[in-house]
Amino acid sequence: GTGLFYHHTFARYTLTDHLPLIFFLALLIGRTFTTQGTHKTIVAILLVTALASWGRTSWQIATDPAGAGVPLKDVDEYFSGAWSGRGLTGVKQYLTAYADTHQVSCLVLTHQFLRPGCYGLMLAELGDARIGVVPLTVYEAAELEAARPILRRTAAGQPVAFFILYEGSLYPRHPWLDSPSGLARRVHEVPRGPGESFTLYQFEP
């Protein structure tokens, strides 16, 4: 049911939800070919209908944004706004260059729910031992302190550099990060639109 009206109700989340949506459809396809009779036909119809609706609206957004039936502000979010994931290439380039230069693996803490930085880096790390992603939300300094023992055990004496990725308005950094406390230091920032940027902070566990 959601597939039929997905873009109209949740347009701004479309890109960040592509991965779980694809996983769900893959499971549905697998189930389709292992079932029989009426149930198999119903599942196939639902799958084709959802994909057709998703594809049609996506095509409209790409070719005629004003006539796509999606709010224009959501169309902007779809392509280049906070939800688009734009700027992740720059983040990955920094991390891989750092890993190569210092001969370490880079472990990145990201917001754990519905954020393009988390999803995007999880995809980027596939097959690349230089980057690891830990979906662990850090808003306050105390949360970072509480995570340090776990992260030390995770490193287990291996050469690892630790980072936190903040995502602009989606996952804003907090004043304590730029204080002289020494808990973390800002090392890289990738602008990605008005008032939006990916920001990497490095810290020692």
TARADA-V609470 format. One record per pair of residues at least 12 apart in sequence whose C-alpha atoms are under 8 Angstrom apart, sorted by the first residue. I is the first residue (numbers start at 1). J is the second residue. Records with the same first field share a line. If there is no record, write none. Layout:
I=J / J
This chain:
1=50
3=49 / 50 / 51 / 53 / 54
4=49 / 50 / 53 / 54
5=53
6=54
7=54 / 57 / 70
8=69 / 70 / 71
11=70 / 74 / 75 / 78
12=74 / 75 / 77 / 78 / 83
13=78 / 83
14=78
15=78 / 83 / 84
16=83 / 84 / 85 / 114 / 115 / 116 / 119
17=114
19=119
25=47
28=43 / 47
29=44 / 47
32=44
61=75
80=192 / 193
81=192 / 193
82=167 / 168 / 169 / 170 / 192 / 193 / 196
83=115 / 116 / 170
84=116
85=116 / 117 / 120
86=192
87=190 / 191 / 192 / 197 / 198
88=117 / 120 / 121 / 198
90=190
91=188 / 189 / 190 / 198 / 200
92=121 / 124
94=188
95=130 / 131
96=130 / 131
99=130
100=130
103=159
104=130 / 159 / 160 / 161
105=129 / 130 / 131 / 132 / 159 / 160 / 161
106=130 / 131 / 132 / 160 / 161 / 162 / 163
107=131 / 132 / 133 / 134 / 160 / 161 / 162 / 163
108=131 / 132 / 133 / 134 / 162 / 163 / 164 / 165
109=133 / 134 / 135 / 136 / 137 / 138 / 162 / 163 / 164 / 165
110=133 / 134 / 135 / 136 / 137 / 138 / 164 / 165 / 166
111=135 / 136 / 137 / 138 / 165 / 166 / 171
112=134 / 135 / 136 / 137
113=135
115=170
117=165 / 167
118=133 / 135
121=133
138=164
139=173 / 174
140=174 / 176
141=176 / 177 / 183
148=205
149=205
151=205
152=205
161=202 / 203 / 204
162=202 / 203 / 204 / 205
163=200 / 201 / 202 / 203
164=200 / 201 / 202 / 203
165=198 / 199 / 200 / 201
166=198 / 199 / 200
167=196 / 197 / 198 / 199
168=195 / 196 / 197 / 198 / 199
169=195 / 196
183=203 / 204
184=201 / 202 / 203 / 204
185=201 / 202 / 203
186=199 / 200 / 201 / 202
187=199 / 200 / 201 / 202
188=200 / 201
